[in-house]
Every structure is written in C-alpha cells, then in structure tokens.
Amino acid sequence: MSSFLKNLLAKHKEKKYGKGHRLGDVPTLPVTASREPPTSSQIANSSKSEAARLAGEAALQRLQYSNRPAHPRPTTSASQPPKSEVEKAFALKDHYFGKKEIVDNVSLKPKTKINFTSSVFQPGEKYPIEEVEDKIEQNLIQNLEIEPILVSVTLLFTANYKNKEKLDKCVETMNKFVDNIINNPTEKKYRKIRLENPIFKEKVYSCKYADMVLKKSGFVAKTVKLDDDKEDDVFLFEGDDLEKLENLKSALAIGEAIVPELDRDVKVLKIQESSRMNDFSLSDDFFNLKIEELRKEQALRNEAVEKAGMLRTKAMRERDEQMELRRYNYSIIRIKFPDDFIFQAIFKSKEKFDVLYELVQNSISFDNIPFELIGHSLKKPNGNSNLMGLTLAELGLAPSALLYFKISDLIDPSIKSKIHFYLKPELLEQAQNF
C-alpha cells in the first residue's frame, strides 16, 4: 500500500474513532526548543558538519576529474573587446523578440522546463502540467479496489477542486441523501435517487466521479418501474449495510484533492572559471505572455522614455506594477554559497519569499545559525525579515534571479571559520559542474 493511502486511512480512522494513544502514555506539554546559535566547538564537533565536509571534498574531487578536457583547447592571444551595456541590452532584446542569433549572455544550454509531481507518484516521477492531472487520476483509479470509498471520494475532490462552489454543493447534497437513508433505514422511498431528480442531476451527477462514489458506497444503478408502470433510472441503496454510508460521510468530511505540486528540480552546481551565474535559459512555461504578446509589449516599452520624463500619478505607477507582476508564472532562483557551490530551485512567482528561505534553511548542513539571502535582484534589500510575506514577483525575483548566501554578522568569526561546506552531504553528492 502506498504511503498516500496509509496517510488517508489514518486520517479516516482518526476522524471516525478519535486520535489513538498507546496504553501507559502520559500526555506531555510541547517543549519549545531554544534557538541560540551554536558555539565554535559545537560546529567543529557536529556530525552534520563533518559529513558535509567529507561529501564536499569528495564532490570536488569527482567534479575536477570529470572536468578534464579530452583534448586541450588552444588559447588565443587576441581577446574580443567587451560589449557595452547598451549592446548587451540590444542583444537580449533581439534574442527574445525575433532575432535568431544568440549573443553574449544568452545560453545555448537546454531550456529549463516546468514539471509537476504528486504525493501519489513514485520518487522522481514528474510530468508537464498538461499531463499531470490525468496521471494523478489514473494512479488513484489503479488503487481503487484497496479502499474503494476513500479513493473514490479523493477522485471526486481531485477532479472537481477547481470549481470549489460546485464541489461543495455536491458534497452537501450527497450528505443529505445519505442522512435520509441512515435516519430512516426502513423507508424505501429514501433509498432511491432518481437520475432525473433536478437537484441530484444539477448538484451531484454533474460532478465527475460522483456516480463512482455512490456505486462504491453500496448504491446500484437500476431501471425500476414506478406506480404508473413507467420506467425510471435510479441509484438504489440495497441491503442493510449502513456502515458503508457512515464511512462515506466520514470520507466526505475529510476529503481533499490531490493537487499537482511544482517539481523544484533542485540542482547543486559547482562554479568553474568559465561559469556565468546569471546565464539562465528559460522555456515558454515561465512566461504568462505568449511571444506575440511579448512583441506588443516591447513596442510599448518605447514609451518608457516618455513616461520617465512625465509626471505620473500613483494609480498609473500601481497599474504598471500589477502588469509586471502578472507577466511571469515561475521563477528559477540560484543561491551562491561562499564555497563556490550554487543551489538552484524552481518556484511559482506568486510563492512567498518565506518558502525560498525555508527551502534553503532545510538544505544547509548546520542548524540555528541565522543567515541572509542578498543580491542586486532584490527590489527591497532591507534585511530578510522585511521580505517575509512578499511574493518572489513583488521582490523582482521572477523569472530568474541570483542571490548570495551570507551568514549573519552577529555570528562570531571563529564559528564561521569552522564551516567549510554549507549544503547537506546528500546534496553535495549530486553536484555537477556548471
């Protein structure tokens, strides 16, 4: 049984029977751990720090060996003159708006693509957005016979979560039909649900997988004769197993959708002499505007000079800011560490800065040491505590950004000197040359 189904079963049992306790357990109050920075000796003796050091040294040896060229490249004495900032800007503009030459800082590397994963998938299993929802439903259907009621309800929520109002009405109406049977077990009229019943047809039957939920809960689709000898299609609850209906009510109460989760595509990169840390190559998924719309927007940029020379109202400035925020769907963020490793991950542009900070915090090999993420990309570089609650787009970190990892100045220099490698060993083991 998958971990997803185990969690679902545990949640169902807790809802139905209450939270379990072992015999002899004594309830205890939660203890809040102190967040005092570790001492220099604690850093030096930390098993995590030692493991990170060993993993880092092994990664460096591996990458240095793999980076040796099979045939040395000839060096040329004549170097090209550096391009001016204006030339670089025109080169980027030509690349994104029609010209095919790739100039200067525009990468020839494969474009970073957006994929999604899910709690019902196997580790490493991921799909593009246009496929992932079907894959989730297929996976649930394959597990349907293990827990028919729980899984069919999960399918109902998963297939209809984008229309919450419609889903809520479906669940509410389904509960009413079930309550009528439970409260009046001997009344046959409550056991029949006519498919042509306007309320049932509009609020329940119109939802994908609602019929499956009923069938897995003891209802049978039948054609019956009415009193006037006319035939009618109904869902009929047969038998006296009311526990199935109780289980259905419980499943509906805890039901939740399995929503696609953005694959962070975490990578650790080792900087080389020729590395260009701002060299991002993005697929169209990152942009909320199509190529044609981007071209139109480029034409509008010609008005920027005029705008800069005129007085603009607050409303005009806010409107332009909102247009900028809607422009990007995703953001690829790189964090450069002092040991010349880069940590890279993908985020939604609407995700909060808190999510980025927490991911970095969970990826470093030491605890309780305050740090900051700094960089020129940040629109509001006033300390990380002031950035919490703001989206990556609001901070100017979309569609890509390079930030730097910096341990707080409040930490004793002797503690900093004990840190040789920053990322966890399991991440350093996956490092690749950049």
C-alpha positions as CSV (number, residue, x, y, z in Angstrom):
1,M,0.0,0.0,0.0
2,S,1.4,3.4,-0.9
3,S,2.3,6.0,1.8
4,F,-0.5,8.2,0.4
5,L,-3.2,5.5,1.1
6,K,-1.7,4.8,4.6
7,N,-2.0,8.5,5.5
8,L,-5.5,8.6,4.1
9,L,-6.6,5.6,6.1
10,A,-5.0,7.0,9.3
11,K,-6.9,10.3,8.8
12,H,-10.1,8.4,8.2
13,K,-9.7,6.3,11.4
14,E,-8.9,9.4,13.4
15,K,-12.0,11.2,12.1
16,K,-14.2,8.1,12.9
17,Y,-12.7,6.8,16.2
18,G,-10.6,9.7,17.5
19,K,-6.9,10.0,17.9
20,G,-5.2,6.9,19.2
21,H,-3.0,6.6,22.2
22,R,-0.8,3.7,23.5
23,L,-1.6,2.3,26.9
24,G,0.5,3.9,29.6
25,D,1.1,7.1,27.6
26,V,1.3,10.2,29.7
27,P,0.3,13.4,28.0
28,T,3.1,15.9,27.9
29,L,3.2,19.6,27.1
30,P,5.3,20.5,24.0
31,V,8.7,21.9,24.7
32,T,9.9,24.8,22.7
33,A,13.5,24.3,21.6
34,S,15.9,27.2,22.1
35,R,17.3,28.9,19.0
36,E,20.6,30.0,20.5
37,P,23.5,30.0,18.0
38,P,25.9,27.1,18.5
39,T,29.3,27.6,19.8
40,S,32.5,27.2,17.8
41,S,33.2,23.8,19.5
42,Q,29.7,22.6,18.7
43,I,30.2,23.5,15.0
44,A,33.6,21.8,14.9
45,N,32.2,18.6,16.5
46,S,28.9,18.5,14.7
47,S,28.4,15.2,12.8
48,K,26.4,17.0,10.2
49,S,29.3,19.5,9.6
50,E,31.8,16.6,9.4
51,A,29.6,14.7,6.9
52,A,29.2,17.9,4.8
53,R,33.0,18.4,4.8
54,L,33.6,14.8,3.6
55,A,30.9,15.0,1.0
56,G,32.1,18.4,-0.2
57,E,35.7,17.2,-0.6
58,A,34.5,14.0,-2.5
59,A,32.3,16.2,-4.8
60,L,35.3,18.5,-5.6
61,Q,37.5,15.5,-6.5
62,R,34.8,14.0,-8.7
63,L,34.0,17.2,-10.5
64,Q,37.6,18.1,-11.0
65,Y,38.3,14.7,-12.6
66,S,35.1,14.9,-14.8
67,N,36.0,18.4,-15.9
68,R,39.4,17.5,-17.5
69,P,39.1,18.0,-21.3
70,A,39.9,15.1,-23.5
71,H,41.8,17.4,-25.9
72,P,43.2,20.8,-24.6
73,R,41.6,23.8,-26.2
74,P,44.0,26.1,-28.0
75,T,44.2,29.5,-26.4
76,T,44.0,32.7,-28.4
77,S,46.0,35.7,-27.6
78,A,43.6,38.1,-29.2
79,S,40.6,38.8,-27.0
80,Q,37.4,40.3,-28.1
81,P,36.6,43.8,-26.8
82,P,33.9,43.8,-24.1
83,K,30.5,44.7,-25.2
84,S,28.9,47.8,-23.7
85,E,25.7,47.6,-21.6
86,V,23.7,49.0,-24.5
87,E,24.9,46.4,-26.9
88,K,24.1,43.6,-24.3
89,A,20.6,45.0,-23.9
90,F,20.0,45.1,-27.7
91,A,21.4,41.5,-28.0
92,L,19.0,40.2,-25.3
93,K,16.1,42.1,-26.9
94,D,16.8,40.7,-30.3
95,H,17.0,37.2,-28.9
96,Y,13.7,37.3,-27.1
97,F,11.8,39.3,-29.8
98,G,12.7,37.6,-33.1
99,K,16.4,37.7,-34.0
100,K,17.8,34.2,-34.1
101,E,21.5,34.9,-33.2
102,I,22.3,34.1,-29.5
103,V,24.6,36.8,-28.3
104,D,26.7,37.3,-25.2
105,N,24.8,36.2,-22.0
106,V,22.0,34.2,-23.7
107,S,22.6,30.5,-23.2
108,L,22.9,27.6,-25.7
109,K,22.0,25.2,-22.9
110,P,18.8,23.2,-22.9
111,K,15.9,25.3,-21.6
112,T,14.7,24.8,-18.1
113,K,11.2,23.2,-18.3
114,I,8.4,23.1,-15.7
115,N,7.2,19.8,-14.4
116,F,4.9,18.7,-11.6
117,T,4.8,15.8,-9.2
118,S,2.3,14.5,-6.7
119,S,2.1,12.6,-3.4
120,V,0.7,9.6,-5.3
121,F,3.6,9.3,-7.6
122,Q,6.8,7.3,-7.2
123,P,10.0,9.2,-6.3
124,G,11.3,11.0,-9.4
125,E,8.1,10.7,-11.3
126,K,7.0,14.0,-12.8
127,Y,5.0,15.3,-15.8
128,P,4.3,18.6,-17.6
129,I,1.1,20.5,-16.4
130,E,-0.9,19.3,-19.4
131,E,-0.4,15.6,-18.4
132,V,0.0,15.6,-14.6
133,E,-3.7,15.8,-13.6
134,D,-4.7,12.8,-15.8
135,K,-1.7,10.9,-14.4
136,I,-2.9,11.6,-10.8
137,E,-6.4,10.3,-11.6
138,Q,-5.0,7.2,-13.4
139,N,-2.9,6.5,-10.3
140,L,-5.9,6.8,-8.0
141,I,-8.0,4.5,-10.2
142,Q,-5.3,1.8,-10.0
143,N,-5.6,1.9,-6.2
144,L,-9.4,2.0,-6.2
145,E,-10.0,-1.6,-5.0
146,I,-7.8,-1.2,-2.0
147,E,-10.0,1.4,-0.3
148,P,-13.0,1.9,-2.7
149,I,-14.9,4.6,-0.7
150,L,-11.9,6.7,0.4
151,V,-10.2,6.6,-3.0
152,S,-13.4,7.3,-5.0
153,V,-14.1,10.3,-2.7
154,T,-10.5,11.5,-3.3
155,L,-11.1,11.2,-7.0
156,L,-14.3,13.3,-6.7
157,F,-12.4,16.1,-4.9
158,T,-9.3,15.8,-7.2
159,A,-11.3,16.1,-10.4
160,N,-13.5,19.0,-9.3
161,Y,-11.3,21.1,-6.9
162,K,-11.0,23.9,-9.4
163,N,-14.8,24.6,-9.0
164,K,-15.0,24.7,-5.2
165,E,-18.5,26.1,-5.1
166,K,-19.8,23.3,-7.3
167,L,-17.9,20.6,-5.3
168,D,-19.2,22.0,-2.0
169,K,-22.8,21.7,-3.2
170,C,-22.2,18.2,-4.5
171,V,-20.8,17.1,-1.1
172,E,-23.6,18.9,0.8
173,T,-26.4,17.3,-1.4
174,M,-24.8,13.8,-1.2
175,N,-24.7,14.1,2.6
176,K,-28.4,14.9,2.7
177,F,-29.3,11.9,0.6
178,V,-27.2,9.6,2.8
179,D,-28.6,11.2,6.0
180,N,-32.1,10.4,4.9
181,I,-31.3,6.7,4.5
182,I,-29.4,6.5,7.8
183,N,-32.1,8.3,9.7
184,N,-34.9,6.3,8.0
185,P,-33.5,2.9,7.3
186,T,-36.9,1.2,6.7
187,E,-38.3,3.9,4.4
188,K,-37.8,2.6,0.8
189,K,-38.5,6.0,-0.8
190,Y,-35.3,7.4,0.7
191,R,-33.2,4.5,-0.8
192,K,-34.0,5.6,-4.4
193,I,-32.3,8.6,-6.0
194,R,-33.8,9.4,-9.4
195,L,-31.2,10.3,-12.0
196,E,-33.7,12.9,-13.4
197,N,-34.2,14.5,-10.0
198,P,-33.3,18.1,-10.8
199,I,-31.4,18.7,-7.6
200,F,-29.4,15.4,-7.9
201,K,-28.8,16.0,-11.6
202,E,-27.5,19.5,-11.2
203,K,-25.6,19.3,-7.9
204,V,-24.3,15.7,-7.8
205,Y,-24.4,13.9,-11.1
206,S,-22.8,16.8,-12.9
207,C,-19.6,16.3,-10.9
208,K,-17.0,13.9,-12.3
209,Y,-16.8,10.6,-10.4
210,A,-19.9,11.3,-8.2
211,D,-21.6,8.2,-9.7
212,M,-18.5,6.2,-8.8
213,V,-18.6,7.4,-5.2
214,L,-22.2,6.2,-4.9
215,K,-21.5,2.8,-6.5
216,K,-18.6,2.1,-4.2
217,S,-20.7,3.1,-1.2
218,G,-23.5,0.5,-1.8
219,F,-25.7,2.1,-4.5
220,V,-26.6,0.3,-7.6
221,A,-27.7,1.9,-10.9
222,K,-31.0,0.3,-11.9
223,T,-34.1,0.9,-14.0
224,V,-37.2,0.5,-11.9
225,K,-41.0,0.6,-12.6
226,L,-42.9,3.4,-11.0
227,D,-46.5,3.2,-9.7
228,D,-47.9,4.2,-13.1
229,D,-45.9,1.4,-14.8
230,K,-43.4,3.9,-16.3
231,E,-39.7,3.1,-16.0
232,D,-37.2,5.4,-14.3
233,D,-33.4,5.2,-13.9
234,V,-32.3,5.4,-10.3
235,F,-29.5,4.9,-7.8
236,L,-30.8,2.3,-5.4
237,F,-29.2,1.5,-2.0
238,E,-29.6,-2.2,-1.4
239,G,-29.1,-4.2,1.7
240,D,-28.7,-3.2,5.3
241,D,-25.0,-2.4,5.5
242,L,-25.4,1.2,6.8
243,E,-21.7,1.2,7.8
244,K,-20.8,1.9,4.2
245,L,-22.9,5.1,4.3
246,E,-21.2,6.1,7.6
247,N,-17.8,5.5,6.0
248,L,-19.0,7.6,3.1
249,K,-20.0,10.5,5.4
250,S,-16.6,10.3,7.1
251,A,-14.7,10.2,3.8
252,L,-16.6,13.2,2.6
253,A,-15.8,15.1,5.8
254,I,-12.1,14.6,5.4
255,G,-12.0,14.6,1.6
256,E,-9.3,16.6,-0.1
257,A,-8.0,17.0,-3.6
258,I,-4.6,15.6,-4.7
259,V,-3.3,18.8,-6.4
260,P,-0.2,18.8,-8.7
261,E,2.9,20.0,-6.8
262,L,5.6,22.0,-8.6
263,D,8.7,20.0,-9.1
264,R,11.5,22.1,-7.6
265,D,14.1,20.4,-9.8
266,V,16.7,21.1,-7.2
267,K,20.3,21.1,-8.5
268,V,23.7,21.8,-7.0
269,L,26.2,23.3,-9.4
270,K,30.0,23.8,-8.9
271,I,31.3,27.1,-10.3
272,Q,34.0,26.8,-12.9
273,E,36.2,29.6,-14.2
274,S,34.0,30.0,-17.3
275,S,30.7,29.8,-15.4
276,R,28.2,32.6,-16.0
277,M,26.0,32.5,-12.9
278,N,23.4,34.8,-14.5
279,D,23.1,32.6,-17.6
280,F,19.5,31.4,-17.4
281,S,17.8,29.6,-20.3
282,L,14.0,29.5,-19.7
283,S,11.2,27.7,-21.5
284,D,7.9,29.5,-22.5
285,D,6.3,28.0,-19.4
286,F,8.0,30.7,-17.3
287,F,6.1,33.5,-19.0
288,N,2.5,34.3,-18.7
289,L,2.6,36.1,-22.0
290,K,2.9,34.5,-25.4
291,I,5.6,35.5,-27.9
292,E,3.2,37.7,-29.9
293,E,2.1,39.5,-26.6
294,L,5.8,40.0,-25.7
295,R,6.4,41.7,-29.1
296,K,3.5,44.0,-28.4
297,E,4.8,44.7,-25.0
298,Q,8.2,45.5,-26.5
299,A,6.6,48.2,-28.7
300,L,5.0,49.7,-25.6
301,R,8.4,49.9,-24.0
302,N,9.4,52.5,-26.4
303,E,7.1,54.8,-24.4
304,A,9.2,54.2,-21.3
305,V,11.5,57.2,-22.1
306,E,8.4,59.5,-22.5
307,K,7.0,58.1,-19.2
308,A,10.2,58.8,-17.4
309,G,10.0,62.4,-18.4
310,M,6.5,63.0,-17.4
311,L,4.7,63.2,-14.1
312,R,2.8,60.0,-13.4
313,T,0.1,59.5,-10.8
314,K,0.2,56.9,-8.1
315,A,-2.6,54.9,-9.9
316,M,-0.5,54.8,-13.1
317,R,2.5,53.5,-11.2
318,E,0.5,50.9,-9.4
319,R,-1.1,49.8,-12.7
320,D,2.3,49.3,-14.3
321,E,3.5,47.3,-11.2
322,Q,0.5,45.0,-11.4
323,M,1.1,44.3,-15.1
324,E,4.7,43.4,-14.3
325,L,3.6,41.0,-11.5
326,R,1.3,39.2,-13.9
327,R,3.9,38.7,-16.5
328,Y,5.6,35.6,-15.1
329,N,4.4,32.2,-13.9
330,Y,7.5,30.8,-12.5
331,S,11.0,31.8,-11.2
332,I,14.3,29.9,-11.2
333,I,16.4,31.0,-8.3
334,R,20.2,30.4,-7.8
335,I,21.8,30.8,-4.4
336,K,25.6,31.1,-4.4
337,F,27.4,29.9,-1.3
338,P,30.9,31.1,-0.2
339,D,32.4,27.6,-1.0
340,D,31.5,28.2,-4.7
341,F,28.6,25.8,-4.9
342,I,25.3,27.1,-6.3
343,F,21.9,25.8,-5.1
344,Q,19.2,26.1,-7.8
345,A,15.4,25.5,-7.5
346,I,12.2,26.5,-9.3
347,F,9.3,28.3,-7.6
348,K,6.0,29.8,-8.6
349,S,6.4,33.6,-9.0
350,K,3.4,34.0,-6.6
351,E,5.1,32.0,-3.8
352,K,6.3,33.9,-0.8
353,F,9.9,34.7,0.0
354,D,9.4,32.6,3.1
355,V,9.2,29.4,1.0
356,L,12.5,30.1,-0.6
357,Y,14.1,30.9,2.7
358,E,12.8,27.7,4.4
359,L,14.0,25.5,1.5
360,V,17.5,26.9,1.8
361,Q,17.3,26.5,5.6
362,N,16.4,22.9,5.2
363,S,19.2,22.3,2.7
364,I,22.2,23.6,4.7
365,S,24.3,21.3,6.9
366,F,24.0,23.3,10.2
367,D,21.2,24.4,12.4
368,N,20.4,27.5,14.4
369,I,22.8,29.8,12.5
370,P,21.0,32.9,11.2
371,F,21.7,33.8,7.6
372,E,20.5,36.2,4.8
373,L,19.9,35.9,1.1
374,I,21.2,39.1,-0.5
375,G,21.6,40.3,-4.1
376,H,21.1,43.1,-6.6
377,S,17.9,41.5,-7.9
378,L,16.0,42.2,-4.7
379,K,13.8,45.3,-5.1
380,K,13.6,45.7,-1.3
381,P,17.0,44.8,0.2
382,N,16.2,45.8,3.7
383,G,17.0,42.5,5.5
384,N,15.3,39.2,5.0
385,S,12.9,39.7,8.0
386,N,11.2,42.5,6.0
387,L,10.8,40.3,2.9
388,M,8.7,37.6,4.6
389,G,5.2,37.7,3.2
390,L,6.1,39.2,-0.1
391,T,6.0,37.2,-3.3
392,L,9.0,36.5,-5.5
393,A,7.5,38.6,-8.3
394,E,7.0,41.5,-5.9
395,L,10.6,41.3,-4.9
396,G,11.8,41.3,-8.5
397,L,13.0,37.7,-8.4
398,A,11.0,36.5,-11.4
399,P,11.5,34.9,-13.9
400,S,15.1,34.3,-12.6
401,A,17.5,35.7,-10.0
402,L,20.9,35.1,-8.5
403,L,21.2,35.6,-4.7
404,Y,24.1,35.2,-2.3
405,F,24.1,33.3,1.0
406,K,25.5,35.3,3.8
407,I,25.9,34.2,7.5
408,S,24.7,36.9,9.9
409,D,27.3,39.5,11.0
410,L,26.2,38.7,14.6
411,I,27.8,35.3,14.4
412,D,31.3,35.1,15.8
413,P,34.0,34.9,13.0
414,S,35.6,31.8,14.8
415,I,32.3,29.9,14.2
416,K,32.2,30.9,10.5
417,S,35.8,29.7,10.0
418,K,34.7,26.2,11.1
419,I,32.3,25.9,8.2
420,H,34.0,24.5,5.1
421,F,30.9,23.3,3.1
422,Y,27.4,24.6,3.6
423,L,25.0,22.3,1.9
424,K,24.0,18.9,3.2
425,P,26.1,15.8,2.2
426,E,23.3,14.3,0.1
427,L,23.0,17.4,-2.0
428,L,26.8,17.8,-2.4
429,E,26.9,14.2,-3.7
430,Q,24.6,15.2,-6.6
431,A,26.7,18.3,-7.5
432,Q,27.5,18.8,-11.2
433,N,29.8,21.2,-13.0
434,F,28.3,24.4,-14.1
